[in-house]
């Protein structure tokens, strides 16, 4: 299985030549990345894994950190709806290939445990960016200081890089798991914009909020945050225009009306009333 080795934080050239010692040569604890292209990093070099069956297997285990993933699910992830005859044996062989890959990059081969019913991969916030993301966002939600909460939320959002698992060719994962991850990212985006509004930075966030809405034109939460930012910036006409846009999108594309929160926001804008109890 070929890998692309890139400097951390730089775009991954998928045609790059592999350097099998790039990560093993560094003493730092290896870290898995799933919030973008599936990769292994030590903080100095990042190895972007090429599409393969072991890559799909690793992705499935990392999306369920510390949990037992059944052999049946792993077979569907790796081979789709047509697993090979002797599926358990083929899965075992795939696990062995993944363990050999681990040995090249300083990951202990016992990181993957064979347990009754399937396999498990232990990870924590230091070894998996997904858990680091959830930890940062949880701390942002639990904190009392709005400045600190916003910094944590932005740090969490900053962990997302590039197309989500774009180098993992598994219909199972992209159908049932990747959309859930994308929803987690959107929650982080909402958290960031909410934090900006709480700190009275409504003017500063408008351009960023517009870009987010363009990417998710039917997302009521993002649209509501943009409308509020525009309204609080004295741009009432633009706020109402955004409400009309999402109303038209929801009714024409989904056949539904905006939810109660969005309707309440529109009414506040029409009446010129305060909204949200923010400064």
C-alpha positions as CSV (number, residue, x, y, z in Angstrom):
1,X,0.0,0.0,0.0
2,X,1.6,3.3,-1.1
3,X,1.5,6.3,1.2
4,X,1.9,10.0,0.5
5,X,4.3,11.8,3.0
6,X,3.7,15.5,3.5
7,X,4.6,18.1,6.0
8,X,2.0,18.6,8.7
9,X,-0.6,21.2,7.7
10,X,0.3,21.3,4.0
11,X,-2.0,19.9,1.3
12,X,-1.3,16.2,0.7
13,X,0.0,15.5,-2.9
14,X,-1.4,12.1,-3.4
15,X,1.2,11.2,-6.0
16,X,4.1,11.8,-3.5
17,X,6.6,9.0,-3.1
18,X,6.5,7.1,0.2
19,X,9.1,7.3,3.0
20,X,8.4,4.4,5.2
21,X,10.6,5.7,8.0
22,X,9.2,9.2,8.0
23,X,7.2,8.8,11.2
24,X,9.1,5.9,12.8
25,X,12.2,8.1,12.8
26,X,10.6,10.6,15.2
27,X,10.1,9.8,18.9
28,X,6.7,11.5,19.1
29,X,3.6,9.5,19.8
30,X,1.9,8.7,16.5
31,X,-1.5,10.3,16.0
32,X,-4.4,9.3,13.7
33,X,-6.3,11.8,11.6
34,X,-9.8,11.2,10.3
35,X,-11.1,14.8,10.1
36,X,-10.0,15.0,6.5
37,X,-7.9,12.5,4.5
38,X,-7.1,9.5,6.7
39,X,-3.5,9.9,7.8
40,X,-0.9,9.1,10.5
41,X,1.2,11.9,11.9
42,X,3.9,12.4,14.5
43,X,3.7,16.2,14.5
44,X,6.6,16.5,12.0
45,X,5.5,14.4,9.1
46,X,2.1,13.3,8.0
47,X,1.6,10.1,6.0
48,X,-1.6,10.2,4.0
49,X,-2.7,6.6,3.4
50,X,-3.6,5.6,-0.1
51,X,-7.0,3.9,-0.8
52,X,-6.9,0.3,0.1
53,X,-8.7,-2.4,2.1
54,X,-6.5,-1.9,5.2
55,X,-7.2,1.9,4.9
56,X,-10.9,1.3,5.0
57,X,-10.5,-1.1,7.9
58,X,-8.6,1.4,9.9
59,X,-11.1,4.1,9.2
60,X,-14.0,1.9,10.5
61,X,-12.0,1.2,13.7
62,X,-11.1,4.9,14.3
63,X,-14.7,6.0,13.8
64,X,-15.6,3.7,16.8
65,X,-12.6,4.4,19.1
66,X,-12.5,2.0,22.1
67,X,-15.6,0.1,20.9
68,X,-15.9,-3.4,19.5
69,X,-16.6,-3.2,15.8
70,X,-18.3,-6.4,14.6
71,X,-16.6,-8.6,12.0
72,X,-19.8,-8.3,9.9
73,X,-19.6,-4.5,9.8
74,X,-15.9,-4.6,9.0
75,X,-16.5,-6.9,6.2
76,X,-19.2,-4.6,4.7
77,X,-16.8,-1.7,5.1
78,X,-14.0,-3.4,3.3
79,X,-15.8,-5.4,0.7
80,X,-19.3,-3.9,0.4
81,X,-22.3,-6.2,0.0
82,X,-20.2,-9.0,-1.5
83,X,-17.6,-10.1,1.0
84,X,-15.3,-12.9,-0.2
85,X,-15.9,-16.5,0.7
86,X,-14.2,-17.2,4.0
87,X,-14.9,-13.7,5.1
88,X,-13.5,-14.1,8.6
89,X,-10.2,-15.4,7.2
90,X,-10.0,-12.6,4.7
91,X,-10.7,-10.0,7.4
92,X,-8.0,-11.5,9.6
93,X,-5.5,-11.2,6.7
94,X,-6.6,-7.6,6.3
95,X,-5.9,-6.9,10.0
96,X,-2.4,-8.5,9.6
97,X,-1.7,-6.1,6.7
98,X,-2.8,-3.2,8.9
99,X,-0.6,-4.3,11.8
100,X,2.4,-4.5,9.4
101,X,1.6,-1.0,8.3
102,X,1.5,0.1,12.0
103,X,5.0,-1.3,12.6
104,X,6.4,1.1,10.0
105,X,5.1,4.2,11.7
106,X,5.7,3.4,15.4
107,X,2.2,2.3,16.2
108,X,2.1,-0.8,18.4
109,X,0.6,-3.7,16.6
110,X,-1.5,-4.6,19.7
111,X,-3.3,-1.3,19.2
112,X,-5.8,-3.4,17.3
113,X,-7.3,-6.0,19.7
114,X,-9.1,-9.1,18.5
115,X,-12.1,-9.5,20.8
116,X,-15.1,-11.8,20.8
117,X,-17.3,-10.7,17.9
118,X,-14.8,-8.4,16.2
119,X,-11.9,-6.0,16.7
120,X,-11.3,-2.9,18.7
121,X,-8.8,0.0,18.5
122,X,-8.0,2.0,21.6
123,X,-7.5,5.7,21.2
124,X,-7.7,8.9,23.2
125,X,-7.6,12.7,22.5
126,X,-3.8,12.6,22.1
127,X,-3.9,9.9,19.5
128,X,-7.0,10.6,17.5
129,X,-8.1,14.0,16.1
130,X,-11.8,13.1,16.3
131,X,-11.6,12.6,20.1
132,X,-9.5,15.8,20.4
133,X,-12.1,17.6,18.5
134,X,-14.9,16.3,20.8
135,X,-12.9,17.1,23.9
136,X,-12.3,20.7,22.8
137,X,-15.9,21.3,21.9
138,X,-17.1,19.7,25.1
139,X,-14.8,22.1,27.1
140,X,-16.1,25.0,25.1
141,X,-19.7,24.1,25.9
142,X,-18.9,23.6,29.6
143,X,-16.9,26.8,30.2
144,X,-18.2,30.0,31.7
145,X,-15.8,32.4,30.0
146,X,-17.1,33.3,26.5
147,X,-13.6,34.3,25.2
148,X,-12.1,31.0,26.3
149,X,-15.1,29.0,25.0
150,X,-14.8,30.7,21.6
151,X,-11.0,29.9,21.4
152,X,-11.7,26.3,22.2
153,X,-14.5,26.0,19.6
154,X,-12.3,27.6,16.9
155,X,-9.4,25.2,17.9
156,X,-11.8,22.3,17.5
157,X,-13.0,23.5,14.1
158,X,-9.4,24.0,13.0
159,X,-8.7,20.3,13.3
160,X,-10.9,19.7,10.2
161,X,-8.8,19.6,7.0
162,X,-9.8,18.7,3.5
163,X,-12.4,16.2,2.1
164,X,-13.7,14.0,4.9
165,X,-12.1,10.5,4.5
166,X,-11.7,11.2,0.8
167,X,-9.0,8.5,0.5
168,X,-11.3,5.9,2.0
169,X,-13.3,4.0,-0.6
170,X,-16.1,2.5,1.4
171,X,-19.8,3.0,0.5
172,X,-20.7,1.8,4.0
173,X,-18.7,4.5,5.8
174,X,-19.7,7.3,3.4
175,X,-23.3,6.4,3.6
176,X,-23.8,5.8,7.3
177,X,-20.9,7.4,9.1
178,X,-19.4,10.4,7.2
179,X,-22.7,12.3,7.3
180,X,-22.7,12.1,11.1
181,X,-19.2,13.5,11.3
182,X,-20.3,16.3,9.0
183,X,-23.1,17.1,11.4
184,X,-20.6,17.3,14.2
185,X,-18.6,19.8,12.3
186,X,-21.7,21.9,11.6
187,X,-22.4,22.0,15.3
188,X,-18.9,23.3,15.9
189,X,-19.5,26.0,13.2
190,X,-22.7,27.0,15.0
191,X,-20.8,27.1,18.3
192,X,-18.2,29.5,16.9
193,X,-20.8,31.9,15.4
194,X,-22.8,31.8,18.6
195,X,-19.7,32.7,20.5
196,X,-19.0,35.6,18.2
197,X,-22.5,36.9,18.8
198,X,-22.2,36.5,22.5
199,X,-19.1,38.7,22.4
200,X,-20.8,41.3,20.3
201,X,-18.7,40.6,17.2
202,X,-21.6,40.4,14.9
203,X,-20.1,42.6,12.2
204,X,-16.8,40.7,12.1
205,X,-18.5,37.3,11.6
206,X,-20.8,38.2,8.7
207,X,-18.5,37.3,5.9
208,X,-17.6,34.0,7.5
209,X,-21.3,33.2,8.2
210,X,-22.2,34.0,4.6
211,X,-19.6,31.5,3.4
212,X,-20.9,28.8,5.7
213,X,-24.5,29.4,4.5
214,X,-23.4,29.2,0.9
215,X,-22.0,25.7,1.7
216,X,-25.1,24.6,3.6
217,X,-28.0,26.6,2.0
218,X,-30.7,24.6,3.8
219,X,-29.2,24.7,7.3
220,X,-31.7,26.7,9.5
221,X,-29.2,27.1,12.4
222,X,-26.5,28.7,10.2
223,X,-29.1,30.9,8.4
224,X,-30.5,32.1,11.8
225,X,-27.0,33.1,13.0
226,X,-26.4,35.0,9.8
227,X,-29.7,36.8,10.1
228,X,-29.1,37.7,13.7
229,X,-25.6,39.1,12.8
230,X,-27.0,41.2,10.0
231,X,-29.9,42.5,12.1
232,X,-27.6,43.4,15.0
233,X,-25.3,45.2,12.5
234,X,-28.1,47.4,11.3
235,X,-28.5,45.6,8.1
236,X,-32.2,44.8,8.5
237,X,-33.0,44.5,4.8
238,X,-30.3,42.0,4.2
239,X,-31.4,40.0,7.3
240,X,-34.9,39.8,5.8
241,X,-33.5,38.9,2.4
242,X,-31.7,36.0,4.0
243,X,-34.9,34.8,5.6
244,X,-36.7,35.0,2.3
245,X,-33.9,33.0,0.7
246,X,-34.0,30.1,3.1
247,X,-37.8,30.1,3.2
248,X,-37.8,29.7,-0.6
249,X,-35.1,27.0,-0.4
250,X,-36.9,25.0,2.3
251,X,-40.3,25.2,0.6
252,X,-39.1,24.4,-2.9
253,X,-36.4,21.8,-2.1
254,X,-37.9,20.1,0.9
255,X,-41.5,21.1,0.9
256,X,-41.4,22.3,4.5
257,X,-41.7,25.7,6.3
258,X,-38.9,27.2,8.4
259,X,-38.9,26.1,12.1
260,X,-40.3,28.0,15.0
261,X,-37.0,29.6,16.0
262,X,-36.3,31.0,12.5
263,X,-39.9,32.3,12.2
264,X,-39.5,33.9,15.6
265,X,-36.3,35.6,14.5
266,X,-38.0,36.9,11.4
267,X,-40.8,38.3,13.5
268,X,-38.3,40.1,15.8
269,X,-36.6,41.6,12.7
270,X,-39.9,42.8,11.2
271,X,-40.9,44.4,14.5
272,X,-37.5,45.8,15.3
273,X,-37.3,44.0,18.6
274,X,-34.3,42.7,20.4
275,X,-33.5,39.0,19.9
276,X,-31.6,36.4,21.7
277,X,-30.8,38.3,24.9
278,X,-27.3,39.1,23.7
279,X,-25.3,42.3,24.4
